C-alpha cells in the first residue's frame, strides 16, 4: 500500500487529500471542521479525518506534498516590494511577520501538524502545477489541453499546456501582476463584496446589468492580445504595493469610491459586474482558442479560481473550439491539495493512469459521512423528534411529497462534498416551480441577498428537456451555466420595461426558482452512479409532481461553511425557515421540534462572518 497526503494551507481554503495506491479515498476542507469560512490555517482537522478514514497513522505515509513553493512565493513578495520601495511598505510590514514566523518554515509546520510522526521528505509542487494536476488527472480524458487561471500562485497567474497519459506539462504562463483573477477581484472589491469569497456574488449580479463599461475596461485597464494574454495598467490598481484592490484612478474612471458593504446595490454596480464578466469571458475564450491551436487537443481541462466562473465556463463549453471541457469541482486552492497528491503519484513516481469514463472524482463526495445509527444517536442526544424510516422507498416517497407540497428540505446524506458546491450530500432542496421560492430561501433560510440564483439538480437523461445541454451532456458538478430550454421559457410582457432588481419579480420559465434573470441556470446533472440517493429522490419527486428538477443549494446560512455533522444540520434547521430536515433515514418536521421556538437565531447567526 502506498499512501500520499496532499495539503493546501496558509493562503485560502486549507484542505487535505489522501491517495491510497493512486485512488482518491478522502478529501476535505478545514473550514468544515473549524466552522471558520475559508479557513487558511494548517488543515489539522482535515488531515486527522483523512488519516482516520483510511485507518493509517502519519508515520505510515509514503509522501506528503504541499501545493505550492513558499520560497518562490516569498521571492515575489520581496522582489515586488524592492521594485517599488518605499511604496508598499505598509503592505510589506503587515505580511512579513507571518512569513518569518510560519510560512518560511513550512516543512517544520507540516511535520508538527502531523504530530512529528512523519520523517520522510516533503514535495513542494508549483501552484499552477497543482492546479493542472487536479484538472487533468481526475478527468475522463486520455489527453487534453490544460488551462489554469487564478489570482496568483508564486509568480504565475495563468498557464496552459498539455496532459497525456500520466504526464502533464505547462508550457506557457502569464505572470504577476497581470492577472485575470485579480482583475475580477478588483471589481468584486469595488462593488462592495469580499475578495476571495464575493466573486460568486459579482457573477450572480452581472445579468441584472448591461456591459456599458466593457470598452472602458478594454481600453483603459488592460492591453489584451489575441492569444488571451494581457497587461494591466497598474495605475488603476493598488494590490501590488497597497492594502486595497483599486486606486483613486480606478474610482475616478468608474464614478466614485467603492461601494460600502451592505449598502444598496446601484444600477452602476450591476453594469460594472456585467462589464467585467463580459471581459472575463472574452479573455477565457481567447486563451482557450490559443491553447487549442498550440496543443491540437480536442478536450480541455480547467482549474484555478477563475475556472469556478460557471458562466464563462458554460460559454466556453458551448462556443469554444474544444469538443469537451472538464472543470475540477474544487478548482480553488483547496483543490491544490488533491492536485499535488496526484502530481506526486503520476508525475514524480511515474505510476500509470487509466482514465475513467465519468472521471476519477466520482461525485466529489470525498468527505466525512455518518451512518443511520450515528444520525439517530446524534439527533436523540439533541432531544430532536424524528421519524426513522425502515425502507428507502417510504423515506423518499415521504420527502418527495413534502417537496411537492412546497416545503423546503434540509438534506444530509452520505459523504460530504469536496469543493465549494453542495452536490446533494449537504443540500437545501425545494420544488423549483413555486412562485417566491427563490426569495424565500435567500431571505429566510440563507439570510443573504435576494438576487442570488439557485442551481437546478436534474435527472441526467431528462436534462435536455429542461436546459440547452449542447456539449454539456455530463455536468455533475455545477461548473457550467446553460440556458433554460425554449420549451420551458415563458415570455413576460414587462421584460423590456423592468430594470435592475425589478427583474426578479418576472416569471421567465416553468421552473422560476432555478432560472436566473438572463434565462440561464447553473446546471447539475444527476445520475445513479455518482449521486445515489439524490438520484432516487429525484425520481420519487418526478413520480408525484411530473417534474424531474429540484432546487439544490448549499446547506448553510450566509457566512457559515456547509454543515458537516447531524448536530450542525439540526442547529441550522432550527435557525432557519426550513420546514423539513432529512438526516440519513430520519425525517424531522419543524412544527414537531420543541426547541424551535426557543432557538436563539441572533446568537446562531453571530457565529459566522457576514460575507
C-alpha positions as CSV (number, residue, x, y, z in Angstrom):
1,X,0.0,0.0,0.0
2,X,1.3,3.5,-0.9
3,X,-0.3,6.5,0.8
4,X,0.2,10.1,-0.3
5,X,-1.2,13.1,1.5
6,X,-1.7,16.4,-0.3
7,X,-2.0,19.7,1.6
8,X,-3.0,23.3,0.8
9,X,-2.8,25.9,3.5
10,X,-1.9,29.4,4.7
11,X,-3.5,31.4,1.9
12,X,-7.1,30.4,1.2
13,X,-9.2,27.3,1.8
14,X,-6.8,25.0,3.5
15,X,-7.5,21.3,2.7
16,X,-6.1,17.8,2.8
17,X,-6.5,15.0,0.3
18,X,-5.4,11.4,0.6
19,X,-4.5,8.9,-2.1
20,X,-4.1,5.2,-1.5
21,X,-2.3,3.4,-4.3
22,X,-3.3,6.3,-6.6
23,X,-7.0,6.2,-5.7
24,X,-8.7,9.2,-4.1
25,X,-10.0,7.9,-0.8
26,X,-10.6,11.2,1.1
27,X,-10.5,14.9,0.7
28,X,-11.9,17.7,2.9
29,X,-11.6,21.4,3.6
30,X,-10.5,22.7,7.0
31,X,-13.4,25.1,7.2
32,X,-15.9,22.3,7.5
33,X,-14.4,21.2,10.8
34,X,-13.5,24.6,12.4
35,X,-16.7,26.4,11.2
36,X,-14.5,29.3,10.1
37,X,-15.2,30.0,6.4
38,X,-12.3,29.8,4.0
39,X,-10.1,28.8,7.0
40,X,-6.5,29.0,5.7
41,X,-4.6,27.6,8.7
42,X,-2.8,24.3,8.7
43,X,-5.6,21.8,8.0
44,X,-5.1,19.7,11.2
45,X,-8.7,18.6,11.4
46,X,-8.9,17.7,7.8
47,X,-5.7,15.7,7.9
48,X,-6.8,13.9,11.0
49,X,-10.1,12.9,9.5
50,X,-8.4,11.8,6.2
51,X,-6.0,9.5,8.0
52,X,-8.6,8.1,10.4
53,X,-10.9,7.4,7.5
54,X,-8.2,5.4,5.8
55,X,-7.1,3.8,9.1
56,X,-3.4,4.9,8.9
57,X,-1.1,6.9,11.1
58,X,1.0,9.8,9.9
59,X,4.2,7.7,10.1
60,X,2.7,5.3,7.5
61,X,2.5,7.9,4.8
62,X,4.9,7.4,2.0
63,X,4.8,11.0,0.7
64,X,3.5,14.4,1.8
65,X,3.0,17.1,-0.8
66,X,2.3,20.8,-0.5
67,X,0.5,22.6,-3.3
68,X,3.0,25.4,-3.9
69,X,6.6,26.6,-3.3
70,X,6.7,29.0,-0.4
71,X,10.2,30.2,-1.1
72,X,9.3,31.2,-4.6
73,X,6.3,33.0,-3.3
74,X,8.4,34.8,-0.8
75,X,10.7,35.8,-3.7
76,X,7.8,37.5,-5.4
77,X,6.9,39.4,-2.2
78,X,10.5,40.6,-1.8
79,X,11.1,41.5,-5.4
80,X,7.7,43.3,-5.7
81,X,8.4,45.4,-2.6
82,X,12.0,46.2,-3.6
83,X,11.0,47.2,-7.1
84,X,8.6,49.8,-5.8
85,X,10.2,50.7,-2.4
86,X,9.5,52.7,-0.4
87,X,5.9,52.4,-1.8
88,X,4.2,49.4,-0.4
89,X,6.0,49.4,3.0
90,X,2.7,49.1,4.9
91,X,1.6,46.0,3.0
92,X,5.1,44.6,3.3
93,X,5.3,45.3,7.0
94,X,1.9,43.7,7.5
95,X,2.8,40.5,5.7
96,X,6.4,39.9,6.6
97,X,5.9,38.8,10.3
98,X,3.7,36.0,9.2
99,X,6.3,34.8,6.7
100,X,9.1,34.9,9.2
101,X,7.1,33.1,11.8
102,X,5.4,30.5,9.8
103,X,5.4,30.4,6.0
104,X,9.1,30.2,5.6
105,X,9.2,27.2,7.9
106,X,6.6,25.1,6.3
107,X,8.4,21.7,6.5
108,X,8.6,22.2,10.2
109,X,5.0,23.3,10.4
110,X,3.9,20.3,8.3
111,X,5.8,17.8,10.5
112,X,4.4,19.4,13.6
113,X,0.9,19.2,12.1
114,X,1.5,15.5,11.6
115,X,2.4,15.0,15.2
116,X,6.1,14.8,14.4
117,X,5.4,11.2,13.3
118,X,6.2,11.8,9.6
119,X,10.0,11.5,8.9
120,X,10.2,11.3,5.2
121,X,10.6,14.1,2.5
122,X,8.0,16.7,1.6
123,X,7.3,17.5,-2.0
124,X,6.6,21.2,-2.9
125,X,5.0,21.5,-6.3
126,X,4.4,24.8,-8.1
127,X,1.0,26.3,-7.5
128,X,-0.2,26.0,-11.1
129,X,1.3,22.6,-11.4
130,X,-1.0,21.5,-8.6
131,X,-4.0,23.2,-10.3
132,X,-3.1,21.5,-13.6
133,X,-2.7,18.1,-11.9
134,X,-6.1,18.5,-10.2
135,X,-7.6,19.4,-13.6
136,X,-6.2,16.6,-15.8
137,X,-5.6,13.5,-13.7
138,X,-9.2,13.0,-12.4
139,X,-10.6,13.9,-15.9
140,X,-12.0,11.3,-18.2
141,X,-9.5,12.2,-21.0
142,X,-6.5,10.2,-22.2
143,X,-5.0,13.5,-23.4
144,X,-6.2,17.1,-23.2
145,X,-5.1,20.7,-23.2
146,X,-4.9,22.2,-19.7
147,X,-5.7,25.8,-18.8
148,X,-5.3,27.2,-15.3
149,X,-6.3,30.7,-14.2
150,X,-6.4,32.3,-10.8
151,X,-5.3,35.4,-8.8
152,X,-1.6,34.4,-8.4
153,X,0.4,31.4,-7.3
154,X,4.1,32.0,-6.8
155,X,4.5,34.3,-9.9
156,X,2.2,32.6,-12.3
157,X,-1.4,33.9,-12.7
158,X,-2.4,31.8,-15.7
159,X,-0.8,28.9,-17.6
160,X,-1.6,26.4,-20.3
161,X,-0.1,23.2,-21.5
162,X,-1.0,19.6,-22.2
163,X,-1.6,16.4,-20.3
164,X,-1.2,12.9,-21.9
165,X,-1.3,9.6,-20.2
166,X,0.3,10.1,-16.8
167,X,2.2,13.3,-17.6
168,X,1.4,17.0,-17.6
169,X,3.5,19.9,-18.9
170,X,2.7,23.6,-18.7
171,X,4.5,25.4,-21.5
172,X,3.2,29.0,-21.3
173,X,2.3,31.3,-18.5
174,X,1.1,34.8,-17.6
175,X,2.9,36.4,-14.6
176,X,2.1,38.7,-11.7
177,X,0.9,41.4,-11.5
178,X,-1.1,40.8,-14.7
179,X,-3.9,38.5,-13.6
180,X,-7.5,37.8,-14.7
181,X,-8.3,36.6,-11.2
182,X,-7.1,39.8,-9.6
183,X,-8.9,41.9,-12.2
184,X,-12.2,40.2,-11.3
185,X,-11.4,40.5,-7.6
186,X,-10.8,44.2,-8.1
187,X,-14.3,44.7,-9.3
188,X,-15.6,42.4,-6.6
189,X,-14.0,44.7,-4.0
190,X,-15.1,47.8,-5.8
191,X,-18.8,46.6,-5.9
192,X,-18.7,46.1,-2.1
193,X,-18.2,42.3,-1.8
194,X,-15.4,40.5,-0.1
195,X,-12.4,39.4,-2.2
196,X,-11.9,35.6,-2.4
197,X,-15.5,34.9,-1.4
198,X,-17.7,37.5,-3.1
199,X,-16.8,36.7,-6.7
200,X,-19.8,34.4,-6.9
201,X,-22.0,37.4,-5.9
202,X,-20.5,39.5,-8.7
203,X,-21.1,36.8,-11.2
204,X,-24.7,36.5,-10.0
205,X,-25.2,40.2,-10.1
206,X,-23.9,40.6,-13.7
207,X,-27.2,39.6,-15.5
208,X,-29.0,42.5,-13.8
209,X,-26.8,45.0,-15.6
210,X,-25.5,45.8,-19.1
211,X,-21.8,45.7,-20.1
212,X,-21.7,49.5,-20.6
213,X,-18.2,49.7,-19.1
214,X,-16.8,46.9,-21.2
215,X,-14.9,49.1,-23.6
216,X,-13.6,51.3,-20.8
217,X,-12.1,48.2,-19.2
218,X,-10.6,47.0,-22.5
219,X,-9.3,50.4,-23.5
220,X,-8.1,51.8,-20.1
221,X,-7.4,48.9,-17.7
222,X,-5.7,46.3,-19.9
223,X,-3.9,45.7,-23.2
224,X,-5.5,42.4,-24.4
225,X,-3.8,40.3,-27.1
226,X,-5.4,37.8,-29.5
227,X,-4.0,34.9,-27.6
228,X,-5.7,35.9,-24.3
229,X,-2.6,37.3,-22.7
230,X,-2.7,40.9,-21.4
231,X,-1.0,43.6,-19.4
232,X,-2.9,45.6,-16.8
233,X,-2.4,49.3,-16.4
234,X,-1.3,49.3,-12.8
235,X,-2.2,52.9,-12.2
236,X,-5.7,51.7,-11.7
237,X,-4.9,49.1,-9.1
238,X,-3.5,49.1,-5.6
239,X,-2.9,45.4,-4.8
240,X,0.8,45.4,-5.8
241,X,2.0,48.0,-3.2
242,X,-1.1,48.9,-1.3
243,X,-3.6,47.3,1.1
244,X,-6.7,47.6,-1.2
245,X,-7.5,46.3,-4.7
246,X,-8.3,49.6,-6.6
247,X,-6.7,53.0,-6.8
248,X,-8.1,56.5,-6.9
249,X,-7.7,56.4,-10.7
250,X,-10.0,53.4,-10.8
251,X,-12.5,55.2,-8.7
252,X,-12.5,58.3,-10.9
253,X,-12.9,56.2,-14.0
254,X,-16.0,54.4,-12.7
255,X,-17.8,57.2,-11.0
256,X,-16.9,57.2,-7.3
257,X,-15.4,55.3,-4.3
258,X,-16.0,51.6,-3.7
259,X,-19.5,50.6,-2.5
260,X,-19.7,50.2,1.2
261,X,-20.6,46.6,2.1
262,X,-24.2,46.0,2.9
263,X,-25.2,49.4,1.4
264,X,-27.8,49.4,-1.5
265,X,-26.6,48.0,-4.8
266,X,-27.0,50.6,-7.6
267,X,-27.5,50.1,-11.3
268,X,-23.9,51.2,-11.8
269,X,-22.7,48.2,-9.8
270,X,-24.8,45.9,-11.8
271,X,-23.4,47.3,-15.0
272,X,-19.9,47.0,-13.7
273,X,-20.5,43.4,-12.8
274,X,-21.9,42.8,-16.3
275,X,-18.9,44.5,-17.9
276,X,-16.1,42.7,-16.1
277,X,-18.0,39.4,-16.7
278,X,-18.0,40.1,-20.4
279,X,-14.3,40.9,-20.4
280,X,-13.6,37.7,-18.4
281,X,-15.5,35.6,-21.0
282,X,-13.6,37.3,-23.8
283,X,-10.2,36.6,-22.2
284,X,-11.1,33.0,-21.4
285,X,-12.3,32.3,-24.9
286,X,-9.2,33.8,-26.5
287,X,-6.9,31.9,-24.2
288,X,-8.7,28.6,-24.9
289,X,-8.6,29.1,-28.6
290,X,-4.9,29.8,-28.4
291,X,-4.3,26.7,-26.2
292,X,-6.4,24.6,-28.7
293,X,-4.3,25.9,-31.6
294,X,-1.0,25.3,-29.9
295,X,-1.8,21.8,-28.4
296,X,-4.0,20.4,-31.1
297,X,-6.1,18.7,-28.4
298,X,-9.8,18.2,-28.7
299,X,-10.5,18.2,-25.0
300,X,-9.8,20.8,-22.3
301,X,-9.2,20.6,-18.5
302,X,-9.7,23.8,-16.4
303,X,-8.7,24.7,-12.8
304,X,-7.8,27.7,-10.7
305,X,-10.3,30.1,-9.1
306,X,-11.3,31.6,-12.4
307,X,-12.5,28.2,-13.6
308,X,-15.3,28.4,-11.0
309,X,-16.8,31.2,-13.0
310,X,-19.6,28.9,-14.3
311,X,-21.0,31.5,-16.7
312,X,-17.7,31.8,-18.5
313,X,-17.1,28.0,-18.4
314,X,-20.5,27.3,-19.8
315,X,-19.9,29.8,-22.7
316,X,-16.5,28.2,-23.3
317,X,-18.1,24.7,-23.5
318,X,-20.8,25.9,-25.9
319,X,-18.8,28.2,-28.1
320,X,-15.2,27.3,-27.7
321,X,-13.1,25.1,-30.0
322,X,-13.0,22.1,-27.7
323,X,-15.3,19.1,-28.1
324,X,-15.4,18.5,-24.3
325,X,-14.5,20.6,-21.3
326,X,-13.9,19.2,-17.8
327,X,-13.6,21.6,-14.8
328,X,-12.1,20.5,-11.5
329,X,-15.0,20.8,-9.0
330,X,-12.7,22.1,-6.3
331,X,-10.9,24.5,-8.7
332,X,-9.7,26.9,-6.0
333,X,-6.8,26.5,-3.6
334,X,-8.5,23.5,-1.8
335,X,-8.2,21.5,-5.0
336,X,-4.5,22.1,-4.9
337,X,-4.2,19.5,-2.1
338,X,-5.7,16.9,-4.4
339,X,-3.6,18.0,-7.3
340,X,-0.3,17.8,-5.6
341,X,-1.0,14.3,-4.3
342,X,-1.8,13.2,-7.8
343,X,1.2,15.0,-9.2
344,X,3.4,13.0,-6.8
345,X,1.8,9.7,-7.8
346,X,1.7,10.1,-11.6
347,X,4.4,12.7,-12.5
348,X,7.1,12.0,-9.9
349,X,6.6,8.3,-9.3
350,X,5.6,7.6,-12.9
351,X,2.6,5.5,-11.9
352,X,0.2,4.7,-14.8
353,X,-3.1,6.4,-15.2
354,X,-6.2,4.8,-16.7
355,X,-8.9,7.4,-17.4
356,X,-12.4,6.6,-16.2
357,X,-15.5,7.3,-18.3
358,X,-17.1,9.7,-15.8
359,X,-13.8,10.9,-14.3
360,X,-11.9,9.6,-11.3
361,X,-13.5,12.0,-8.8
362,X,-16.9,10.2,-8.7
363,X,-19.4,12.8,-7.5
364,X,-16.7,14.6,-5.5
365,X,-18.3,13.1,-2.4
366,X,-15.0,12.6,-0.6
367,X,-15.6,14.0,2.9
368,X,-17.0,12.7,6.2
369,X,-20.2,10.7,6.3
370,X,-22.5,9.3,9.0
371,X,-24.3,6.0,9.3
372,X,-28.0,5.9,10.1
373,X,-27.2,4.7,13.6
374,X,-24.9,7.6,14.2
375,X,-27.6,10.0,12.9
376,X,-30.2,8.5,15.3
377,X,-27.8,8.8,18.3
378,X,-26.9,12.4,17.5
379,X,-30.5,13.5,17.0
380,X,-31.6,11.7,20.1
381,X,-28.9,13.4,22.1
382,X,-30.2,16.8,20.9
383,X,-33.7,16.0,22.0
384,X,-35.0,16.1,18.4
385,X,-38.3,14.5,17.5
386,X,-38.0,12.4,14.3
387,X,-39.4,9.5,12.3
388,X,-36.9,6.9,11.3
389,X,-38.0,5.1,8.1
390,X,-37.2,1.4,7.8
391,X,-37.1,1.3,4.0
392,X,-35.8,3.8,1.4
393,X,-38.9,3.8,-0.8
394,X,-41.1,5.0,2.1
395,X,-38.5,7.6,3.1
396,X,-38.1,9.0,-0.4
397,X,-41.9,9.0,-1.0
398,X,-42.5,11.0,2.1
399,X,-39.7,13.5,1.3
400,X,-41.0,13.9,-2.3
401,X,-44.5,14.6,-1.1
402,X,-43.1,17.3,1.3
403,X,-41.2,18.9,-1.6
404,X,-44.2,18.8,-3.9
405,X,-46.3,20.5,-1.2
406,X,-43.9,23.4,-1.3
407,X,-41.8,22.5,1.7
408,X,-38.1,23.5,1.9
409,X,-36.0,20.5,2.9
410,X,-32.5,20.3,4.5
411,X,-30.9,17.1,3.1
412,X,-27.9,15.4,4.7
413,X,-26.9,12.1,3.1
414,X,-23.7,10.1,2.8
415,X,-20.3,11.6,2.5
416,X,-19.8,15.4,2.3
417,X,-18.8,17.2,-0.9
418,X,-15.2,18.3,-1.6
419,X,-15.3,21.8,-3.1
420,X,-17.5,24.8,-2.8
421,X,-20.7,23.4,-4.2
422,X,-23.4,21.4,-2.5
423,X,-23.9,18.4,-4.8
424,X,-26.7,16.6,-3.0
425,X,-25.0,15.4,0.2
426,X,-25.3,18.6,2.3
427,X,-28.1,20.4,0.4
428,X,-31.2,22.5,0.8
429,X,-33.8,21.2,-1.7
430,X,-37.1,22.7,-2.9
431,X,-39.6,22.5,-5.7
432,X,-38.4,24.9,-8.5
433,X,-41.9,25.5,-9.9
434,X,-43.2,27.7,-7.0
435,X,-43.5,31.4,-7.1
436,X,-41.4,33.2,-4.4
437,X,-39.3,30.1,-3.7
438,X,-36.0,31.9,-4.6
439,X,-36.8,34.9,-2.5
440,X,-37.9,32.8,0.5
441,X,-34.8,30.6,0.5
442,X,-32.5,33.6,0.1
443,X,-34.1,35.8,2.7
444,X,-35.4,33.4,5.3
445,X,-33.2,30.4,5.0
446,X,-29.9,31.6,3.7
447,X,-30.2,35.2,5.1
448,X,-28.4,36.5,2.0
449,X,-29.0,38.9,-0.9
450,X,-32.3,38.2,-2.8
451,X,-30.6,38.4,-6.2
452,X,-28.5,35.3,-5.7
453,X,-29.5,32.5,-8.1
454,X,-30.0,28.8,-7.3
455,X,-28.9,25.7,-9.2
456,X,-31.1,23.0,-10.6
457,X,-30.4,19.3,-9.9
458,X,-31.9,17.4,-12.8
459,X,-32.1,13.8,-13.8
460,X,-29.3,13.3,-16.3
461,X,-31.4,11.7,-19.0
462,X,-34.0,14.5,-18.7
463,X,-31.6,17.4,-18.7
464,X,-32.1,18.2,-22.4
465,X,-35.9,18.6,-21.8
466,X,-35.3,21.5,-19.4
467,X,-32.0,23.0,-20.5
468,X,-29.9,23.6,-23.6
469,X,-27.3,21.0,-22.9
470,X,-25.5,21.3,-26.2
471,X,-22.0,19.9,-25.4
472,X,-23.0,19.7,-21.7
473,X,-24.5,16.2,-21.6
474,X,-22.5,15.4,-18.4
475,X,-22.4,18.3,-15.9
476,X,-22.5,16.7,-12.4
477,X,-20.5,19.4,-10.5
478,X,-22.4,22.7,-11.2
479,X,-19.4,24.0,-13.1
480,X,-21.4,25.2,-16.2
481,X,-24.2,27.6,-16.7
482,X,-26.6,26.7,-19.5
483,X,-29.7,28.4,-21.0
484,X,-33.1,27.1,-19.9
485,X,-34.7,25.2,-22.8
486,X,-37.1,27.2,-25.0
487,X,-40.0,24.8,-24.2
488,X,-39.6,25.8,-20.5
489,X,-39.4,29.5,-21.1
490,X,-42.2,32.0,-20.5
491,X,-42.2,35.4,-22.2
492,X,-43.2,38.2,-19.8
493,X,-44.5,41.4,-21.5
494,X,-42.9,43.5,-18.7
495,X,-39.4,42.3,-19.5
496,X,-38.5,45.3,-21.7
497,X,-39.5,47.9,-19.0
498,X,-38.1,46.1,-15.9
499,X,-34.6,47.2,-14.8
500,X,-32.3,46.1,-12.0
501,X,-33.8,44.1,-9.2
502,X,-37.3,44.7,-10.6
503,X,-36.5,41.9,-13.0
504,X,-36.6,39.5,-10.1
505,X,-40.4,39.7,-10.0
506,X,-40.8,38.5,-13.6
507,X,-41.6,34.8,-14.3
508,X,-39.3,33.6,-17.0
509,X,-39.9,29.8,-17.0
510,X,-41.9,27.0,-15.6
511,X,-39.1,26.4,-13.1
512,X,-38.6,30.0,-11.9
513,X,-36.6,29.2,-8.7
514,X,-33.7,28.0,-10.8
515,X,-34.0,30.4,-13.7
516,X,-31.7,33.4,-13.4
517,X,-32.8,36.8,-14.9
518,X,-31.0,36.1,-18.1
519,X,-32.8,32.8,-18.6
520,X,-29.9,30.6,-17.6
521,X,-29.2,28.1,-14.8
522,X,-26.1,26.6,-13.1
523,X,-26.6,23.0,-14.1
524,X,-26.2,19.8,-12.1
525,X,-27.0,16.6,-14.0
526,X,-27.7,13.8,-11.5
527,X,-27.1,10.1,-12.2
528,X,-27.3,6.9,-10.2
529,X,-23.6,6.1,-10.3
530,X,-22.4,9.4,-8.8
531,X,-25.3,10.6,-6.8
532,X,-27.0,7.6,-5.3
533,X,-29.9,8.6,-3.0
534,X,-30.3,12.0,-4.5
535,X,-31.0,10.5,-7.9
536,X,-33.6,8.2,-6.4
537,X,-35.2,11.1,-4.6
538,X,-35.4,13.0,-7.9
539,X,-37.2,10.0,-9.4
540,X,-39.6,9.9,-6.5
541,X,-40.3,13.6,-6.8
542,X,-40.9,13.3,-10.6
543,X,-43.4,10.5,-9.8
544,X,-45.5,12.7,-7.6
545,X,-45.0,16.1,-9.4
546,X,-44.2,15.3,-13.0
547,X,-41.0,17.5,-12.6
548,X,-37.5,16.0,-12.8
549,X,-35.8,19.1,-11.4
550,X,-35.1,20.3,-7.8
551,X,-33.6,23.4,-6.4
552,X,-30.2,22.5,-4.9
553,X,-28.3,25.0,-2.8
554,X,-25.8,24.5,0.0
555,X,-27.0,23.6,3.5
556,X,-25.8,26.6,5.5
557,X,-26.6,30.3,6.2
558,X,-24.7,33.2,4.8
559,X,-21.2,33.3,6.2
560,X,-21.3,29.7,7.5
561,X,-19.4,26.8,6.0
562,X,-21.6,24.0,4.7
563,X,-22.9,21.8,7.6
564,X,-20.9,18.7,8.2
565,X,-22.5,16.8,11.2
566,X,-26.0,15.9,12.2
567,X,-25.7,18.4,15.1
568,X,-24.8,21.2,12.7
569,X,-27.6,20.3,10.4
570,X,-30.1,20.3,13.2
571,X,-29.0,23.7,14.5
572,X,-29.2,25.2,11.0
573,X,-32.6,23.6,10.6
574,X,-33.9,25.3,13.8
575,X,-32.3,28.7,12.9
576,X,-33.9,29.0,9.5
577,X,-37.2,28.8,7.8
578,X,-36.6,25.2,6.7
579,X,-39.7,23.0,7.0
580,X,-38.2,19.5,6.9
581,X,-34.8,18.0,7.8
582,X,-33.7,14.7,6.5
583,X,-30.6,13.1,8.0
584,X,-29.9,9.7,6.6
585,X,-33.1,7.7,7.3
586,X,-34.5,10.2,9.8
587,X,-37.1,12.9,8.9
588,X,-37.8,15.8,11.2
589,X,-40.6,18.3,10.9
590,X,-40.2,21.9,12.2
591,X,-43.5,22.1,13.9
592,X,-42.7,19.0,16.0
593,X,-39.4,20.4,17.4
594,X,-39.8,21.6,21.0
595,X,-36.6,23.7,20.7
596,X,-37.7,25.6,17.6
597,X,-39.5,28.5,19.3
598,X,-36.7,28.9,21.9
599,X,-33.9,28.9,19.5
600,X,-31.7,32.0,19.6
601,X,-31.4,32.9,16.0
602,X,-29.3,36.0,16.6
603,X,-26.7,34.1,18.6
604,X,-26.6,31.4,15.9
605,X,-26.0,33.9,13.1
606,X,-23.5,35.8,15.2
607,X,-21.2,32.8,15.0
608,X,-20.4,33.4,11.3
609,X,-18.9,36.2,9.3
610,X,-21.4,38.1,7.3
611,X,-19.6,37.8,3.9
